[in-house]
Every structure is written in C-alpha cells, then in structure tokens.
C-alpha cells in the first residue's frame, strides 16, 4: 500500500513539472509592454488630390515588437477618425514587416471610410496592432499618432426624385447631382408623370423615406419647403429638373431632343428629332450622317444644348464630330446627372 502511495506522489510531482514547463513556454509568447510608431510625426499634414492618386502619400513605420524569442509577428495598421478612441477602427494594412506606404488613393479611400469629410482638413489617428497569432498571445498596440488629412471625393453629391413616375420608391428613384462637392445646385433629366418630391440621402448614402425631403410650398411657384409640403406635379414628359436645397427653389423644363449640325440631315438650320426610349432611358434615332460637326439641343432651340467632351457633355460645349460618313444609330444618354454621354453606332 505504501509503494502505491509513493508512485501516486511521484506521478503528481511529474505532472507539476510538466505544468511548470508549459507555463514557461507560455511566458515566451507573453506580449511586449509596448512598441512605438517611428513615422510619421504627430501633426503631419497630408493633402490628397485625385490627379496624383497613384503617388505615395504617407509612410508609416514602427519599432519591431520584442517577444523575447524569435517569433513570427503580424502587424496590422489601424486608423480611426481623430478623437474617437478607435471605436470604429478600420484595419487598412497587414504586414510581417515594420513599414507600409499608402498611395494617395489608398489613403483617401481609407480615411473617407473612417469618416473624414472630403475637402476638409481633419484629424486621423493611426496605431499598430502586433499579434503572434497564438492562442496564448493577446494583441498589443503601439502608441497613437495623429496626422491631419485633407481627403477628396470624385462623386458628386446627389438627391433623389421619387414620385408617381417610378412608384414612389426612393432607392430606385432617378437622381439629380450638384455641380461640385459642397454645392447644393442639383440638376438632372427625369421622365415625370404626375406627383413627385425631392429626397436627400442619409449618412450612409442610402435613399429611404425618413430622410430629409422637400416638396412644394403649395403655391407651385418653384419654392421648396421641408415642413407641411405639397407634392410637386408635372404633366407626363421628359424634363430638365433643377433644385437648390439651400435656396429652397426648384424648376422644371419640358424637353424634346434632337441633333443639329453640318453632319445631320437638317444642317445647322433645323434639329433632326430623336425619340425617347423608356426602356433604355435614352433619346435615339437612326439617320445618315456626313463627316462633319454636330451638337445636341432641346426643343429646336439653343437655350439647352450640349457638346464638348463626348464622355461628359456640357451646356454650350464645343461642336462634336463624325469621323466617317454613314448611317448611324444615335443615342443620347442624359440619365446620369451631369455625366451626359452619347453614342454613334454604325448600322
């Protein structure tokens, strides 16, 4: 009986030694107390512009975390809007090294996603997370460095025009776009058929009822209001729609489109009409064109006319041209606000 007891005690002692060895192994993966960001310096100012989107914008480097023994370490660079304590941290880059460089576009997209306002200098917090990926290891964070970043946006702010013409469904409603970021002079071309309103996006950019919306003040004289509004109204037709949500005004101009110029059947004397295709949302027509110049205009008049860059037609833009004479399907697409385009498809 005594021998059995001794064997039992030896077994317990052995287990204790193994436990101690396991604990010592765990000690090797205990995270370091801290490691620091080396660059950029706090307060560094970075102005981002779309013309330089592939250029280097900011390099972040940091000390190597010391875990006491050779260990594979994964570093994750996190950012957040300044002063938010990384409540909604965004993981931007992951590496096994100790430096990363963001291009202008990469930093811009990340900073905007973190909540920075385009074209405004705002604070961006940066920190590094160190992790060995083992069960016993907890992530360790570097110090926080705050830089000042001016981001940009290439998307024009937009409002929606829900109404009878599309079943009063905001997510699928046609849009109006402003002339630039921060402007509220919205414009677009919309097929209207009865009552409609104007609707702003929410903070995430989604269009739904419950967002800010505007209607007529009841006088139907082009005045918008947010409270006690009346639905705006239009007889069926294709309209240029303008709305200014700061001045609280709106206007609609009924349009019928055609093509005019030396390249067209009517020359510069008369527009050759196009027909609106409700399925494609384009103005279309098949006609013989000569190798010469032309433009698009509404209502057989020059008040509303488009030319200039074929990828982004503008009011009063320069003459367009046909390079090879022939019969063409002409398509004028005004469905994307302020990004008006056309096609000439040989038949």
Protein Blocks (a to p, Z undefined) as FASTA:
>chain_A
ZZmmmmmmmmmmmmmmmmmmmmmmmmmmgccfbdcdfbdcehiacdddfklmmbcfbdcd
dddddehiacddddddddddehklomaaccfbdcfbfbdcddfklmmmmmmmnopaehia
cdddddddddehiaklccddddddddddddddfbdcddddddfknoppaklpccdddfbe
hiacdcdddddehjaddddddfkopacehiacdddehlonopacfehpacddddeddddd
dddfklopadddddddddedjkbmnlmmbccdddddfklopacdddddddddddddehhi
akbccehjfklccehiacdddfbgcdddddddfkbghiacdddddZZ
